[in-house]
Each structure stands twice: as structure tokens, then as C-alpha cells.
């Protein structure tokens, strides 16, 4: 029963990774849909919720005899990496727009 928690944690982190990838693609295509505030809030929310999921995963891993799930750690690193890359790209995009005008 408690092992199902790992599947829900993977699902929530997969949703964050997917949304960050879509945001990253929109930034690279230079679509005016994304702005710095939206990307920043998405990065902060996804990183903080993924961090809380990692903490919950640690608590569950202590209680379940089967141990933890190493995939959630890699997914957490992917969320952090995508958040940082998207923030850097949106900042550079805004600087290029200011220089062009």
C-alpha cells in the first residue's frame, strides 16, 4: 500500500518535468506566450514541490522495508536542471529583446 506513494511521487514529478520542457521549448521558439514572471513562478513552484516530494519519499522509504526509489532523486535533479536552464534562457531572451530595441 505504501509503495504506491512512490508512483504518485513519480507522477507529480513527471508532470513538472513535462511542463518545464514545454516551457523550455516555447522559450527556444521565442514565442511571446512566456514571460519572465511566469517562468520564474513555474520554476519556484516546481522546485519546491519536488523538494517536498523528496522529503516525503525519504519518510516513506524509512517506513517501507523495500527501501526507497532512486528514480525520484534523478527526477528531482531533472526538475532543478530544467528550472535553472529555463530561467537562464528567459533572462537571455529578455536581454536580447532590450538590445534589439
KALIN-V468405 format. One record per residue. N is the residue number from 0. PHI is phi in whole degrees, 0 to 359 (* if undefined). BURIAL is b if it has 24 or more other C-alpha atoms within 12 Angstrom, else e. Layout:
BEGIN
n->(N;N)
phi->(PHI;PHI)
burial->(BURIAL;BURIAL)
END
This chain:
BEGIN
n->(0;1;2;3;4;5;6;7;8;9;10;11;12;13;14;15;16;17;18;19;20;21;22;23;24;25;26;27;28;29;30;31;32;33;34;35;36;37;38;39;40;41;42;43;44;45;46;47;48;49;50;51;52;53;54;55;56;57;58;59;60;61;62;63;64;65;66;67;68;69;70;71;72;73;74;75;76;77;78;79;80;81;82;83;84;85;86;87;88;89;90;91;92;93;94;95;96;97;98;99;100)
phi->(*;288;292;298;298;297;293;291;294;297;295;293;291;295;296;294;297;297;293;291;294;297;297;297;295;296;293;293;277;58;281;281;288;262;232;295;295;296;293;297;293;298;294;293;294;293;292;289;293;294;295;295;298;294;296;297;299;294;296;292;296;289;271;269;293;282;91;269;234;290;293;295;295;294;293;296;296;295;297;297;296;295;295;293;296;293;293;294;293;290;291;293;296;292;294;293;293;291;292;288;270)
burial->(e;e;e;e;b;b;e;e;b;b;e;b;b;b;e;b;b;e;b;b;b;e;b;b;e;e;b;e;e;e;e;e;e;b;b;e;e;e;b;b;e;b;b;e;e;b;b;e;b;b;b;e;b;b;e;b;b;e;e;e;e;e;e;e;e;e;e;b;b;e;e;b;b;e;b;b;e;b;b;b;e;b;b;b;b;b;b;e;b;b;e;e;b;e;e;e;e;e;e;e;e)
END
